[in-house]
Amino acid sequence: MRGKIKIEKEVYHMKITKYKKTAALLLAAVLTGSLCACEGGGGVEETAYNWSNVAIGGGGYVTGIVYSDTEEGLRYARTDIGGAYRWSSRDTQWVPITDHFGGVNAADWNLIGIESIATDPVEPNRVYIACGTYSTTNGAIICSEDYGETWTQADMPFPMGGNMSGRGVGERLMVNPKNNKQIFYGSRSDGLYVSNDYGKTWEQVTSFPVKGNYFQEKNQIGIMWIEFEPGSGDIYVGVAMKDGACIYRSSDNAASWEALPANTAGMYPMQAEFSENGYLYLCYGDSCGPNAATQNGMVCRYSIADGKFEDITPKCNDGRYGGFSGISVDGSDPNTIVCGTLGFWSKKGENLYRSTDGGVTWTPFFDNTADHYVMDVTEAPWLNWGRETAQTGWWMADVEIDPFDSNVVSWGTGATLYSTTNLTDLGSGTPVTVKFDAHGLEETAIFKVVSTPVQNGSPQLYSIMGDLTGFSHLDVTKRPDDAHFMKVGTADDLAVAWNNGNIAAYTNDDLKQPLRYTTDGGATWNKCAGMPEATAGGKVAISADGSTMVWIAGNIKSSVYFTKDFGATWYISQGMGMGATVFADKLEPNVFYGVCGGTVYVSKDGGANFIATGVNLSENCEIVPSAEKQGFIWVRSGTMLGYSEDYGTTVTYLKDLSVNAIGVGKGEKDGDPMVLYVMGDIQQQGGGIYSTADHGKNWKKLTTDDEGFGNLTPSITGDASIYGRVYFATNGRGIVMGDLAS
């Protein structure tokens, strides 16, 4: 018996229409000081934009890859915080298919983390995605009949965990190949669910006996995978149970269930796949990864005929420790299997093993005597990570053989996606070539982006981000080389000299060297000769000509310091108290702006002394100087927006808007005002990216309601050299880049 659960949906169409997600926010900042009257705007015009990404190449955790068994070339990838992708054979790159989620002030940002993907083996145009990043809100299952071009959405009564413990286990979402109207979903906390109408409505399978009682890092793992036996169509479900059986089978379409013999206690079957000759192959670990690293694991096969498990764990003299996660059976040979490690932190990365005799013997990618593979990351050279050669990666949760090409096995890592080109050569003496395979897939979590005019070979853009520190992008259409990869520390802030873009600095979490700088466009990053405080992180500003750096340590009690010799000598700035933030003028090297305790300050002597202007801002604020004329700055106070033409002495605030981040870019013609770009909502037109070229008199909306790009980070900038180009930061979809469509 299955109990009906009310689960209705709201319809979302990625390319057609979508309900507006955002209403205008109330303006709540209390402002004092010398202010001009507020100005109104002249309207909002929708402007067509072409959106793409600044090329990096992955940069985040690819948790799963799903190949279609019935349509050659069709495959999908899921990520933990960056949405889902479909491979385009025509364009030879990954195409994002869940960018309709999220956006400025969007309520559905949590759906950008992907728990599972299922492709329909009967009608391969149909695809289903389980969406939900964290367990703070309930998840959803979205359904498409056109390969992910448009979607309908079913809201589920339980949360999902695309970025939580166990996010790299097998596919919890699966289409019944004998009745493709029927889709099963295994939840983390509420048992098994089924849809009998192509995913439109769902009901709980009350006959399923368990929900999973293993918690990792306080997160319930629940059901880990669903598989259908090729011949009989029996349903197999893997559940994370710390005691008792972990695998259940139904031979009557989920009406009743029987437990397979209990596995070794404390071992969890993270992934499973059937062969056509009667075996279920399984990978085990003593945790479900990836955060709590597996310490032990095993590979087994279960015989359908005799109902017995057999241990076929690879033993290849490679020093392996940890567990196993990914496993895949060759579509053209049921005796050929590939599996991968999880938690094997070797100098070469995780290992992969291939067997051509059903797991009796294995050949590794590497062992203690030799490497049987070569890495080719020429298309994303930063993946060398300062080493002579790239690693195979870490957090290798999923391993998938292309069902139409035995030479291709793909796997995701914590940083990118790789595929082989000649897998069948493994063990022959010819090394297997492993190539970067994340073209078009961008999953970095960006903190800040900065653009300055390109001159003397300076970068088009600088960025800082989670996990990877950051990059200097000489060409935003090309993936950075290893030299322009910052690598060191978790970045906190970033600054670039406006008139000398080869000079930049970033702060990081290194207590001894929290500030690093470059004078060659990021080809080398130098430590300061000394630091006035042994405190990590903080904020940094650089004068327009690059001659002065101002630093405020991450400690809230930090003073404001400045140096004119890249840290050989430091001085304490006068006039502002602790907890200040500083911004550099774009035209005058001696001018800096500061905010401390809500009060605006200006320095006209290179940061030595700051004087209050009389204007107060909210605690959440930013100042963006413009290069259009001396003394012109944009000011964001909370969600209010204004500008000053007198070094912050007076501010004119614009009406009927709400903004989260602001940045400037090149004007259309020489002498024109710089274009202001904002994340926000202008005149109740909905959250999005907007621009104005006339100080807020008229606005253009650059994004549609279907261009959300997930969870946005409040950092945006125009390109300083290319009119109309804008960059903005996301938490999982990399750096989004927009250009005028015409």
N, C-alpha and C positions, 0 to 999 in steps of 0.2 A: 504493500500500500504506500502511496505517496501523498503526503499532505500538501494541500494547496497553500502557497504563500503569496500574498499580494506584492507583486513586483511590476510596477508599470514603468513606462519609459517616456522620455522626452526625446523628440526627434531632432537629430543634428545632421546637417548635410555639409560635408567638408567643402564642397565646391559650389553649392547652390545657395543655401540660406541658413541662417542660424539666428536664434533669438539673441537680442542684445543682452550682453552679460553684465553690463555695468550701468548704474545710474550715477549722476553727478554726485560727488561727495560734498558734504557741508564744509565750508571754510571755517576752521576752528582756531587759527593762530591769533593770539592777542599781540597787536603791534603797537609800539609806541615810538616816539622820536619824531623827526622832521620828515613828513611824508607828503608827496604830491597827491592830488585827487586820483581816484581809480579811473581807468580808461576802459571803455567797452570795445568789443571786437566787431568786425564787419562781416562776419559769417564764416562758415566752414565749407570748403570745396573738397569733394572726394577726388583723389589723384591716384592714377594707376601706377603701381610700383612693381618692379621685378625683385623678388626676394631670393636670396641664396645664403650661403655661409662663407665666412672667412675660412679658407682651407687650413685645417690642422690635421685631421685624419683620425677620427675616433676620439680618444682622450678620456673615455669613461668606460664603464663596465657593460660589455655586451653579454647579457645573461643567457641568451638562447638563440638558436638558429633553427628555423623550420623550413624544410624542403617539401615541395609537393611531390608525392609519389606518382602523380598522373600527368603533370604538365612540366615538360622539360624547361629548365631555366627559371622556374618560379620558386622563389625562396623569400623568406621573411626573417628579420632580425628583431629581437626585443632588447631593450636596455632598461636599466634600473631607474633612471631619472630623466631619460631623453626621448621617450616615446618609442614607436615602432617604425620599421622601414620595410619597403618592398624592393627587391632587386630589379632594376630595369636592364634587361639584356640589350635593348636598343641603345640606351645611353651609357651602358657599362658603368653604372653607379647605383648606389642606394638612394631611394626616394622616400622622404619622410611622409608618413600617411596619417599621423595623429596631431598635426600642427593646429587643428581646429580647437584643441584644448588649450586652456590657459589664456594668458594675455594680461593686460594692465588691470589690476584689481579684480581679476576673474575668480569666481567661486569654484570653478572646476579644475584649478591648477593641479590638484592632487591626482587627477586621472592620467597625467603624463608618464607616470611610472608603470611599466608593463609587467604584469604577473605571468601571462601566458598567451600564446597564439595558437590557433588551430586553422589549418587550411582544409577545405572540403575535398576529399578524394574523388567524389563523383562529379561535382560541379566546381572545378577549381577556381572559378571566378568568385566563389564565396569564401570569405575569410572572417574569423571571429577573434576578438582580442579582449582579454580580461585586463581591466585598467584599475590602478589604484597604487599609489606610491607608499603611503603610510596607513596605519590602522586608526588614525585619528578620525577619519570619515569613511563612510561606506564606499565600496567600489562599484564598477559598472562593467557590463559586457556589451561591446559594440559589434555590430554585424554589418557586413557589406556584401553586395551582390556584384560589385564591379572592381574587385581587386583592391579595395580600400580607397576608391575615389570619393564615394559618398558613404554615409553611415547612418544607421539607426542605433539607438542606445536603450539598453535595459538597465535600470538602476537596481542594484542588488542589496539585500538587507544585511550585508555583512561587509567588513573591511577586507582589503587585499594588502599585499606587502611587496610591491615591486622593488622597493629599496630597503627591504628588511631581511633578517636572517632567513636563510634557505631560499633566496631569490634565484639561485642558479639550479634548482632541482628540475626534474622533468616537466613535461607539459601537463598542467592541471586541466587544460581545456582540450577536448577531443571530440571529433565528429564520428558518429557510427558509420563505418563504411558500407554496411548492409542496409542502412536506412538513414540517409544523410539529412533528413529533417530533424533527426535526433542528435543533440549535442549534450555531452556531459561536462560538468565542471566540478572539480574537487576544491572545496574552500579550505582555508586555514583553520577556521574556528566553528563552522556550522555544518560540517559533513558534506555529503554529495548532493548535487543538484542536477536537474535534467530539463532540457527544453525539447518539445516535440513539434515546434513550429519555426524551425530555422532561427532560433534564438530570440524570438519576439517576447515570449513569456517563459518563466522558469518556475519550477516547483522542487521542493526538497524530496530527495529519495529517502523516505523514513525507514525503509528496510535496511539501509546501510548501517552496520552495527557500531561503528566507532567514529570519533572525530579527530583522534590523535591526541596523545597526552604528553608528547615531548615538547618542552619549551626551551628555546635557545636564546640567551640574552633577553629573557623575559618575553620572547615572542613565540607564540604558538605556530608550529610549522604545519600541522594538519595533513591534508592529503597532498602528496608530492607529484603523483603522475597517474595517468589513465592510459591503458593500452588495450587494443582489441586483438584477440588471437586471430591470425589470418584465415584459418580454415573454418573453425566453428563459430567465430564471431563472439566467443565468450569475452566478458569484460573483466579486466584485471585492474586493480586499484592499489597503489602503494601509499601507505600511511606512516607517518612518523610516530611510532609507539615505542616508549621506553621499556615496556614489558609486554610480552605476548607477541602475537603475529603482527607482521607489518604488511602483508599482501593478502588481498581478498579477491575471490573470483565469483562471478555470477554466470550461470549458464542459461538463465531464463530472463534475460534483458532487465536485470536489476530487481526482479521480484524477490529473490532470496540470494544469500551470500554464504560462501564457505571460506574459512581461513586456510591458507596454505600453511604447511608446517612452520613453526616459529623459527626465526633466524637467530643468529648469535645475539644475545642480549647486548644492548648498547650499540648495535650496528644498524644503520638506517639505509635502505635501498633508495638512493637519491635519483637514479635514472634507470630506465629499463627499455628494452626493445626486443620485439619478436623476430625470429628468423622464419623463413618459409618451411624449414624442415623440423619444426616441432620443439624449438627451444626458446625460452625467455632468458635473455642475457641481462645481468644486473650489475650495477656498480654500488659499492657500499662505502660509507665513512662513519666514523664514530661521532661526528657532528654533521650538520647539514650545510655548513659553510655559509658564506665564504669568510665572514669576519672571525668567528671562532674556528680557527684552523683545525682541520682534521689531523689527528695524531696517528690514526691507524685506519685500515680499510681492507677491502677485498673485492674480487670480481668473481661472480658465480654465474652458472647457467642452471635453469630449471627445466627439467624434461617433462613435457606435457604427457608423454606416454606413460612414464613410470612414477611421476609425481615426486621426484627427488631433486635435491639441490646438489650441485657439484662445484667445488672450489677450483677455479681456473685462474687464480691470481697470478699475474706476470711475475716472474723471478728472473731478472735480466742483468744482475750484477751492475746496477746503476746507482746503488746507494739510496734507493727510494725509501722515503718515509711518508707519513700522511695517508690520505685516503684516495678514493677514486670517485669520479662523478660522471663524466661524459662517456657514453658508449653508443656505438652505431654499427649496424649490420649492413654489409654491402648488398645493394639491391640486385646485383647480378650473380652473387655467389653467397648462399646462406652460411657457408663455413668461414667467410672472411669477416672479421670484426676488428674495429678500432676502439680503444678506450684511452682515457687520459687521467692523469693524477690530479689531485686537488690538495693543496697544502704542502707540496714538495718544493721547498724554497731553495732549489739548487742554484748554482751560479749561472746555469744555462736556462733556468726557468722550469716550468712543469714538463713532464715527459709524456710521450704518446707511445702506444704499443699497437702493433698490428699482428693478427693471427690469421692464417689461412686454413687452419684445421680445427676450427671451433673452439679455440682457446687451449688446445693441448700444448702448443708451443707459441712463443711470441717473439717478435723482433722489435726492439726499441728504437726510438729516434736517436737516443744516445745511451751509452753505457760508460763504465769507468775506463774503457780503453780507447773508444773512438766515438766520433759524431757521424751519424748516418744521414745528416740533413745539412742544408745551408740556408741561412736567412737572407732574404732579399727585401730590404726596406728602402730601396732607392727612391720609391715614390712617396715615402714619408720618412726621410732620413733622421729626424729627431728621435725616432724609436730606437736608435742605437744607444741613447741615454748616456753618452759619454764613453761607451765601451767600444771595443774593436768591432764587435758584432752584436746584433740585437738578440734578446732572449726570446724564447718561445712564448713567454708571458706568464702571468700569475692569475690565480682565480679561474683556471680553465674548467668551468663548470659544465660546458656542453661541447660535445664533439659530434659532428655530423658528416657522414659520407654522402656525396651527391648521388642520389639514386640512379642517375643517368650517366655518371662518369666515375668509374672506380679510381681514377687518378686524383680526384679532388676530395679532400677532407677539410672541413672548415671548423674553426673554433673561435670563440670569443675569449677575451682576456679582460683584465681590469683596466686596460688602456686602449684596446683596439680589436681588430678582427683579422685573422690570418686564414689563408687557404693554401693547400699544396697544389702543384701542377703535375706531379709524376709519382703519386703515392705508391703505385705498384712496383716502382724501382727499389723500394725499401728492402734492404738485405741483399741486393744484387751487386753491390760495390759502387753503383751510381748513386750519389746522394740525392735525397728528396729535396726539392726546392720549395721553400716556404715563402710566400709572398704576402705583402700587405694587401688587404682586401676590404678596406673600409672606405673606398671612394664614395664620397657623398654622405657618409655617416659621421655626424658631428655631435659629440656628447659631452663636451667640456662644461664645467660649472664656472662661469666667468664672474670675476669680482669687479673688474674695471677695464675700460678701453680708453685709449688716448691717441688722438691723431694730431700731428703737426705738419706744417708745409714740408713737402719733400724737397730737399736740397742737399747737394753734395753726397748723394747716395744714401740719404737717411731713410729709415723705414717709413712705410705708409701708415703703420699702426703699431702700437704696443698694447699688450694685454697681460693681465694677471688673472690667475684662476686657481681653483682647488686642485689638489693632487699633483698637478704638473708645474706649479709655480707660475710660469708665463712664457711669453715669446715676444720677440721683436719681428714683425712681419715686413720683410723687404717688399714682398709682393703678396697682397692678400688673396690672390688666386692660386698661389702655390704653397704647398705645405712647407713649413720652415725646416731648415737644416739643423743639424745637431748643435752647431756653433751658436745659433740664435735662440736656443732653448735655455731658459734661465736655470732650471733644474734644482736650485738650492733653496730649501726651506718652503714653508707655507707663506705665500705673499699676503701682505696686509694693505699696502697702498702703493701707488705708482705715480710718477711725475716725469714730464718731458719738457725740455727747454723749447719754447715755441719757435724761436729764431735759429735754433741749432738742434734739429731733431736727432742728431747723433749722440746727444747728451741726455741721459735719462737715469732714473734711480728708482729702486723699489725697496720697501721694507718687508721684513720677514720675521719668522719666529725664532731665529737664532739669537740666543741671549748675548753671545760674544760679538756677533757681527749682524746686527739687525738691519743694517742699511748697506746696500750694494749699489754701485753706479757703473755706467758705461760712458765712454767718450767716442766709441766707434760703432754706434748703432746697434749695440747688443751683441756684437761678435765676441766680446769679452766683458765679463762683469767683475768689477774690482771691489775688494774690501776697503773700507775706509781705514786710514792709518790709525785712527783712534775714535772712540765714542765717549761722549760725556756721561752716559749712564749705561749700566749693564741691564738693560730692559729690552725685551723683545718687541718687535712690531712697531706700531706708531704711524704717524702721518708725515708726508714729505712734500715739499714744494721746491721747484727749481725756477730761478729767474729766467726771463725771456732769452738772455744770451748764454745761459748755462754757467755763469760765473759764481752764483751763490745758491747754496742749498739750505733750506730751513727744515728742521726736523723736530717733531714732538714725539717723545717716546710713548710706547703703549701704556705705560704707567699713568693712571689718571692724575697723579701728583706731579707729572713731569713739567718742567719749564719748557720754554720755547728756545731752541738753539739754532744758531746759523754758522755756516762755514763758507769761506771763500777759497779754500784750497782742498776741497774734497775730503775733508775730515782730518787733515793734519792739525788744524787748529779750530777749536770751537769757541763760540761766544754765546752768552746768554742774552736773548732779546729782552728789551725792557718794554713795559707798558701793559702787557697782557698777563693774566693769571694762569693757573693750571687748567689743563683740559681744553686747550685752544685747538683750533683748526686753522690752517693757513693755505692761501691760494695765491698763485703768482700771476701778475699782470702779463698780458701777451705782447705789449709794446714797449713798456718802460722797464728796463732791467732792475731798477732800484725800487720798484713798487710791488708791494705785497699787500694782500688783504687778509684779515683775520676775523674769526668769530670766537668769542670767549664769554660764556655765561649768557649767550643770546645777544651780546653787544657786538656791533661791527666796528672793526679797527682798520686803519690803513697805515702802512709804513712807506715812506718815500726815501729811506736811506738804506735800502738793501736789507731790511729786516732787523736793523739794530734797535729801532724804536717804533712802537705802535701807538697810535693815537686814536681814541674813540671818536666815531663820526656822529654819534647821537642817534643812530638807527638801531633798533632792536629787532631780532629775529627769533623764531621759535628754536628750540633745541635741535630739531631735525631740520637742517638747512644746508644750502650749498651756494657758493658764489662762483659764477663762471664769467671771467673777464672776456671781453670781445676784442678782436684786433681791428675793429672798424674805425675806432678813434680813441684817443687817450681819455682815460677816466670812465669808459663805458663798461658797465658790468651788468650781468643778469643775476637775479637773486631769487632763489627758491626758499621760502619760509614755510615749513610744513608742506602743505599742498598748494600754497599761494605762490604766485609768480609776479615778479616785478623787475624793473630795470632802473639803473642809476646812470646818469651822464656826468656825475661830479664826484667820482671816486667813493661813492657810497654815502655821501652826505645827505642826499635825499633819494627817495625811491618812489617810483610810479608803479602802482600795482594794477594788474589787469583783472577785469571782472569776468565772472561766469566761466570759471575753469578750475580744474583740480589737477595738479601735476605731481609726479613722483620722482622724476629725474629730468635734467636739462643738459644740453650740450650745443655747441656751435660748430658750423661748418662754412665752407667757402660760399660767398655770394655769387650770384649769377654772372655779374660783370665786375670788373675792377672798379672800386669805388662804391659798390653797393654794400648795404649792411650785410653782416654775416647772417646766414640762415640759422635760426634757432630751432632745434629739434627737442621734442619733449615726449616722455612717457606720461600719459594722463588722459583726461577727459575734457574736451573743449566744447563749451556750449551744449552740454548734455547729448553729445553725439556718440557716446559710448567710449569705453577705454580703448586706447590704441596709441599708435605713433603719429604725432602731428608735427607740422613745421609752419613757421612764419618767416617771411622775408621782409616784413615791414613793422617790426616791433610789436606784433600782436594785433595789428589792425585787421588783418585777414589771415586765415588759417587754411592749411591743407591737411586732410586726414589721409595718411599714407597706407594704413592697414585696413583690411575689411574685418568683419566680425568673425570670419573663418580663419583669419591669420593671427592666431594667438601665440604660437611658439612656446607653449608650456609655461613654466614658472620663470618669470622675468626677474632679473636683478637690476636695481636702480642705478644703471650706468648707461649713458648714451652719448654719442658724439657724431657730429658730421665729419666728413672727410675734409681736411684742411686744404686739399689741392684739387678736388673733383667736386664740382657743383652738383648738388642733388643727392649725393651719396651719404648714407647714414649707416652707422653701426650701433647695435645695442647688445647688451649682455643678457644671457639667460642662464638659469641654473639647470643645465642639462641638455640644451640644444645649441651650445656653442655660441659663437659670435654671429648674430644674424646681420646680413648686409643687404641694404636696399638701394636700388637705383631707379631713377625715373624710367617708366616704361617707354616713353617716346624720346 
